[in-house]
Amino acid sequence: MRSIARATLVALAIYASALTLACSGGDSSGPGPVTPPPTVTLSTISVSGQTPMTANPNAMTQFVANGKYSDGSTQSLSSATWKSSDETVATVSGGGGVTAIKAGSFVISATASGVTGSM
């Protein structure tokens, strides 16, 4: 009975060793180094909206910011920070809503992750 138990333990040890080798790529040093995926960063921002806006006070339009990333993907940037170059002519809300104040020229810009785009 003792020899059967010993044979079973030896068989289990061999199986465990084979399983370890199979999972580690064929050697006993374990899996190789894991390479992290490349970091994807915001490359550019494009801003779009209706221009020119009417000179009617309180005329409103929605601007949109889209980001292009280092991996070629694009995404709408709902968390962008918005700015008007001349708030006496047009103001912009946190969500990209632009309100005309008076006739004149202005630039609307959106910033995210240190990258700025404007229109």
N, C-alpha and C positions, 0 to 999 in steps of 0.2 A: 504494500500500500504506500509505503514511504517512497519507493522508486517512482510510482505513478505521480505522486504529488510533486516530486522533484522534476520529473519530466515535464509536467504541466507548467511549472515555474520557469523552466528553461525555455519552453516553447513560447510562453508569454513574454519573456525577456527578448527573445529573438524577434517576435512580432512587434514589440514596442520599438526596438532598434530600427527595424525596417520602416515602420511608420514615421519615426523621427527623421530618417534619411529621406524618405519620400517628401515629407513636408518641408524640409530644409533645402531642397534643390539638389540632393544627392551627396552632400557631405555632412559631417557632424558638427559643423561650425554654426549651424542655425541659419535662419534666413539672411539673405544679403541685406545691405543697407537699403532703406526705403527712401526713394527720391520723392520729395514733396512736389505737388503740382506747381507749375509756374504761377507766380503772383500776377493776377490780372489787375491792371490799373486803368483809371480813367485817362484817356488821351486827349479828347477834344469834346467841346460842347457846342451844339448848334441850337440857336434860338430862333423860333419862328412865331409870327403873329401878324395881325393885319396892320399894314402900314401903307400909305400914310393914314393916320387916324383923322377923323373929322375934328374940326376946331370947336365943335359944340362942347361947352363945359359939361362935365360928367359923362361924356361918351365913354363907353367901356369896351374892352376887348380882352381876350385871353391869350397870353403868350405861353409857349411850351418850350421846355428845354429837353433836348435829347443828348445822351452821352454816347460816345464811341469809345470802346475799350481796347486795350492792347491786344486782345485776342480776336479783334474784328467784330465782336458783338456790339449791339446797340441797345439802349434802354432809356425809357422815359425817366427823367430825374425829378421826381416829385419833391425831393428834399433839398432842391437847389435854393440858394440865397439869391434873391432878386434885388436889382438896383436900377434906378432911373438916373441918367446923367444930369437931368435938370428937373427937379421936382416942382418947379414953378410952371412947367409946361405939362408934365405927365407924372403921375405917381404909380407905383407898382406895389401890389400886395405880396405877402409871403408866398402865395400860391401862383403868382404870375399874372394876376388880373391887373390890367393897365387902365387907368382912368385919365382922360384928357382934362387938363385944367384950362389951357388957353392955346392959341395958335403958336407954333414954334417948332423947333427941332429938338430931338432928344434921342438918346441911345438907351436901350434896355439891355441889361446884362444879367447873366445867371452864373453863379459860382458854386462848384461842388468839388470836394477833395482837392482844393488848391488850384483847380482849372477853371478858367472863365471863358465864356462865349458871349457874344453880343450881336445885337441887330439894331 
